[in-house]
Amino acid sequence: MQAPIIFLILVFLLVISSVRVANQYERAVIFRLGKYDRTAGPGLYFKIPLIEWQWKIDLRTTTTAVEQQETITLDNVPIKINAVIWRRIVDPKRSVIEVRDVGNAVVQVAVTALRSVIGQHSLDDVLKAQDAISESLQASIDRVTEPWGVKVERVQMKNVEIPESMQRAMAQEAEALREKRARQIKAEAEVDAAHLLRQAAETIMQNPAGLELRRMQMITEVGAEQNTMTIIMMPSEFVDMARAIGKKG
């Protein structure tokens, strides 16, 4: 009686030890005697003890930071740059069989691609067109990692450091551009004011009484300021007479 009981206990323990559970976001890559057999999960599955062994793969999106890299732009400016990669495994089998450490492999590819892509752009492009460069980086990395069963969803440059001398030069350039714009605005305002003054003069010349009204308005404005300015009034006939004499001369 003891032998059957022991046998049943061993069978029960064998069954219990062969039962495995994979979460919804996990897959189990199972090898049988060293050869790939199947990909199991999610949920309940069985693994034969001592004959089969497994690698559990997480299918969730993983964020990987690329350490600060020093590279040179197309216009020979040394910069230091950080990047972040969002990746996920889409083929568990290839991620186990084709590459030993998929996480480290993706980082090394990202470092190489980062230096290569930055070297094809000038400093202004790196600072102003980061979205376009990030898309180029994502496509470049994804082409290499696709045979490994890894999908690179997004690459984002997190921080760009440039030399202090270049920062000062860029600050001076920005200040010069602002000063140039301020002078242009002032010149445009003077041109507009000149056109308005010309229109006002033409309007006044069409009606001489308008000049007298303008003169009286000016006197009122000056008197309201309570200053010590002395105003000498001269009849407009004198002005007309002086203009006529000038024409005869």
C-alpha positions in Angstrom: 0.0 0.0 0.0 2.8 2.4 0.7 4.3 2.2 -2.8 1.1 3.3 -4.6 0.7 6.2 -2.2 4.3 7.3 -2.6 3.8 7.1 -6.4 0.7 9.2 -6.2 2.4 11.7 -4.0 5.3 11.9 -6.5 2.9 12.3 -9.4 1.1 15.0 -7.5 4.3 16.9 -6.7 5.4 16.6 -10.3 2.1 18.1 -11.6 2.3 20.9 -9.0 5.9 21.7 -9.9 5.0 21.8 -13.6 2.2 24.3 -13.3 3.2 27.9 -14.1 1.3 31.1 -14.4 2.1 34.1 -16.5 0.6 37.5 -16.0 -1.3 39.3 -18.8 1.8 41.4 -19.6 4.2 38.4 -19.5 5.2 35.6 -21.9 7.3 32.5 -21.1 9.8 31.4 -23.8 10.2 27.6 -23.1 13.1 25.5 -24.2 13.0 21.7 -24.2 16.4 20.1 -23.8 18.1 23.3 -25.1 15.9 23.7 -28.1 13.1 26.3 -28.4 9.7 24.6 -28.0 7.0 27.3 -27.6 6.0 30.6 -26.1 3.4 30.2 -23.3 1.1 32.6 -21.6 -0.7 34.6 -20.4 -2.5 32.5 -17.8 -1.9 28.9 -16.8 0.6 26.7 -18.6 2.7 23.6 -17.9 6.4 23.1 -17.9 8.0 19.7 -17.6 10.5 19.7 -14.7 14.2 18.9 -15.5 13.4 18.7 -19.2 12.1 22.2 -20.0 13.2 25.6 -18.7 11.9 29.0 -19.4 12.7 32.7 -19.8 9.9 35.1 -18.7 9.6 38.2 -20.9 7.9 41.4 -19.8 5.9 42.9 -22.8 5.2 46.3 -21.1 6.8 49.5 -22.4 10.1 50.1 -20.7 11.8 53.4 -20.3 15.6 53.3 -20.7 17.9 56.3 -20.1 20.9 56.8 -22.2 23.8 58.3 -20.2 25.2 61.7 -21.2 27.1 61.4 -24.4 29.6 64.0 -25.7 29.5 64.4 -29.5 30.3 67.0 -32.2 27.7 68.6 -34.4 28.0 69.2 -38.2 29.5 72.7 -37.5 32.1 71.3 -35.2 30.5 72.3 -31.9 31.1 69.9 -29.0 27.9 69.2 -27.0 26.7 66.9 -24.3 23.4 65.3 -24.7 21.0 62.9 -22.8 18.3 60.8 -24.3 15.4 58.6 -23.2 14.1 55.6 -25.1 10.7 54.0 -24.8 10.8 50.4 -26.0 8.8 47.2 -25.7 9.3 43.6 -26.8 6.9 42.4 -29.6 8.5 39.0 -30.2 9.6 37.2 -27.0 11.2 34.4 -29.0 13.6 36.6 -30.9 14.3 38.8 -27.9 15.7 35.7 -26.1 17.3 33.8 -29.0 18.7 36.6 -31.2 20.4 38.8 -28.5 21.8 38.0 -25.1 20.9 41.1 -23.1 18.3 43.0 -25.1 18.2 46.0 -22.7 21.9 46.7 -22.9 22.0 46.0 -26.7 19.3 48.7 -27.3 21.3 51.2 -25.2 24.5 50.5 -27.1 22.6 50.9 -30.4 21.1 54.2 -29.1 24.5 55.6 -28.2 25.9 54.9 -31.7 22.8 56.2 -33.4 22.8 59.3 -31.2 26.4 60.3 -32.2 25.8 59.5 -35.8 22.6 61.5 -36.1 23.8 64.5 -34.2 26.9 64.6 -36.4 24.7 65.2 -39.4 23.0 68.3 -37.9 24.2 71.8 -37.0 23.9 73.2 -33.5 20.9 75.3 -34.5 19.1 72.2 -35.8 19.8 70.4 -32.5 18.4 73.2 -30.5 15.4 74.1 -32.7 14.4 70.8 -34.4 14.6 68.3 -31.6 11.4 66.6 -32.6 12.6 65.9 -36.1 15.9 64.7 -34.8 14.2 62.5 -32.2 12.1 60.9 -35.0 15.2 60.3 -37.0 16.8 58.6 -34.0 13.8 56.5 -33.4 13.8 55.2 -37.0 17.5 54.6 -36.9 17.4 52.6 -33.7 14.2 50.7 -34.6 15.8 49.4 -37.9 18.6 47.7 -35.9 16.4 46.4 -33.0 13.6 45.0 -35.2 15.3 41.7 -35.8 15.6 41.3 -32.1 11.9 41.5 -31.6 12.1 44.9 -30.0 10.0 47.9 -31.0 11.3 51.4 -30.2 8.2 53.5 -29.8 9.8 56.8 -29.0 13.2 58.6 -28.5 13.4 61.9 -26.8 16.4 64.1 -26.2 16.2 65.2 -22.5 19.1 67.6 -22.1 21.5 69.4 -24.4 24.6 71.1 -22.9 26.7 73.5 -25.0 30.1 75.1 -24.0 29.9 78.4 -22.0 31.7 80.3 -24.7 29.0 79.3 -27.2 26.3 80.2 -24.7 27.8 83.7 -24.4 28.0 84.0 -28.2 24.4 82.9 -28.6 23.3 85.4 -26.0 25.1 88.2 -27.8 23.6 87.2 -31.1 20.1 87.2 -29.5 20.7 90.6 -28.0 21.8 92.0 -31.4 18.7 90.6 -33.1 16.5 92.2 -30.5 18.3 95.5 -30.9 17.9 95.3 -34.7 14.2 94.6 -34.3 13.8 97.5 -32.0 15.5 99.9 -34.4 13.4 98.5 -37.3 10.2 99.1 -35.3 11.3 102.6 -34.4 12.1 103.4 -38.0 8.8 102.1 -39.2 7.0 104.3 -36.6 8.9 107.4 -37.8 8.0 106.6 -41.4 4.3 106.2 -40.4 4.4 109.5 -38.4 6.0 111.3 -41.4 3.2 110.1 -43.7 0.6 111.2 -41.2 2.2 114.6 -40.8 2.2 115.0 -44.6 -1.5 114.1 -44.8 -2.2 116.6 -42.0 -0.2 119.4 -43.8 -2.1 118.7 -47.0 -5.4 118.9 -45.2 -4.5 122.2 -43.5 -3.3 123.7 -46.8 -6.7 123.0 -48.3 -8.3 125.3 -45.7 -6.2 128.1 -44.3 -8.6 128.5 -41.4 -7.5 125.1 -40.2 -4.0 126.5 -39.7 -5.4 129.2 -37.4 -7.4 126.7 -35.4 -4.3 124.5 -35.0 -2.3 127.5 -33.8 -4.9 128.3 -31.2 -5.0 124.7 -30.1 -1.2 124.7 -29.7 -1.3 127.9 -27.6 -3.9 126.3 -25.4 -1.8 123.2 -24.8 1.3 125.2 -24.0 -0.6 127.5 -21.6 -2.1 124.5 -19.7 1.4 123.3 -18.7 2.1 126.4 -16.6 5.6 126.9 -18.0 7.6 130.1 -18.6 7.6 129.8 -22.3 7.0 133.1 -24.2 5.0 132.9 -27.4 5.1 135.7 -30.1 2.1 135.7 -32.3 2.5 136.7 -36.0 -0.4 137.2 -38.3 -0.6 134.8 -41.1 -0.7 137.7 -43.6 3.0 138.3 -42.8 3.8 134.7 -43.7 1.9 135.1 -47.0 3.7 138.4 -47.7 7.1 136.9 -47.0 6.3 133.9 -49.3 5.2 136.4 -52.1 8.4 138.4 -51.7 10.5 135.2 -51.8 8.8 134.2 -55.1 9.5 137.6 -56.7 13.1 137.4 -55.6 
